[in-house]
Amino acid sequence: MSDQEILLSVRDLKIEGRADETWNPIINGSSFDLRKGEVLGMIGESGAGKSTVGLAAMGFTRDGCRISGGSVVFDGIDLVTADAATKRALLGKRIAYVAQSAAASFNPAHRLIDQHTESPIQHGVSSKSDSEADAMELYQRLRLPNPEEIGFRYPHQVSGGQLQRAMTAMAMSCRPDLIIFDEPTTALDVTTQIEVLASIRDIVEQFNTAAIYITHDLAVVAQMADRIKVLLRGDEVEEADTRTMLSNPQQDYTKSLWAVRSFQRELKAPVAIHSTPVVSVQGVSAAYGKVPVLHDISFDIHPGRTVAVVGESGSGKSTAARCITGLLPPGKGLIQFDGESLPADYRQRNRDQLRQAQMIYQMADTALNPRKKIGEIIGRPVEFYMGLKGAEKRKRVEQLLEKIELDPATYIDRLPSELSGGQKQRIGIARALAAEPKFIICDEVTSALDQLVAEGILRLLADLQDTLGLSYMFITHDLATVKSIADEVVVMKEGKVVEQGPKVEMFQPPHHPYTDLLLSSVPEMDPDWLTNLLNERGVDNIGDAASAKI
């Protein structure tokens, strides 16, 4: 490709962050070129600076940050020195952004389609009626259910995976020249992820769109990127075309990222036939308003055990968790804790019942109060449940921060906005541990973490389980995580339990057809994997993936 085809040129980009009136380096000089129709994959562990560089490629920095050096030239315009009006004319129309947390990015007071059409209308790309019709077409391409009506729902009325796809459609609404994808499939199950990846790749190819694809999932970036750049704590480690990077990484850090997850829990003895479960879900059905979501589900979680609940977006995994915690009283059925029935509504449960069952939420961005410092966020359950105050409370908060491998002196007085996505998720884990519970629901707790940090968190959770006798309900779409940590597996689809049993049995054929689909949909470290899979499933080209029943 010639230099004339370069759309984005970043040279010696330096970014600083402000803490206690002092500016400290975050990005120590990043340089790259991006051509039309090219996808650059940007990987590295949590806090490496991937999202910071991605935002800077739009001429934008988060509050408390500044570009202190270098240039970001988009189609001849230096976004570092451009005025606000110039950048406003570009953002949303020629440059779009797909955020990691869709739940935190949509306005909860407006319908999805109204938010989708806002940018095309403001930029004069299309009328409201035309942009609404285009939205429905994009919803169908991204295989959202009921594409002609889902846009008229509010954000809280769709699942996390559906919301992430709606955000991808919104970014594509003006057919931009450059899209920054910041972990766009983090919240998606493996079957939905395939469809979204295929659709994103199709859009890039059809419209010759350039993209920066930020992720910690190496198998995903292998399917999407032409080139891969590796970052570590604000420094560039190496960059190469995808096939070269996968087959022959040069740096030790890159090789460590490429290593297959090694952590595997030891198999535990079978549960005694007459043992009492910590949590027993018995014939539970539930609905949101008049819409049924769960249909007569039943499963048990025994002391010291981890039950992984898997299934595609909207299958009812998180809704089952909400029923257990009393956030959504079931319409039918029973929840038992240590053999005793729990009140259906959490407001009717006593403090000890509330303490014994804690939840770590999927969306760390929306689960942490943005106005409270980390010490206050973790300290609140310490005081509420354990009665600790003053120096004793702070000491306990510091201990919890050490457990999740964050330095207390560095993080206790920070706000959530000053943390990376992975760091925020670890704060959610510490908050759950603060109550010293017997049972913890882990709702996609490693989805925002890179491979190295995720393995550390899984080891931490396993150690806590062994030392404290904790029981876990582990909601996840990552089957590698299931293999690493689960004792039993429950497979859900459309609000029903379709298969359940010990992990060893669940990963051995024969399977329920839906379990087979999940297992075959786990991405592999092969650039041709997605294309080959689509061909195997009868999809002739990437563009058909969105409408095919994968």
Helices and strands as residue ranges (DSSP letters): G 3-5, E 6-19, E 22-35, E 39-43, H 50-56, E 65-74, E 77-78, H 84-90, E 95-98, H 102-105, H 112-122, H 128-141, G 150-152, G 155-157, H 160-171, E 178-182, H 190-207, E 210-214, H 218-224, E 227-232, E 235-241, H 242-247, H 252-258, E 279-288, E 291-301, E 306-310, H 317-325, E 332-337, E 340-341, G 346-348, H 351-356, E 357-360, H 364-367, H 374-386, H 390-403, H 408-411, G 416-418, H 421-433, E 439-443, H 451-468, E 471-475, H 479-485, E 488-493, E 496-502, H 503-506, H 513-520, H 529-536, G 542-544
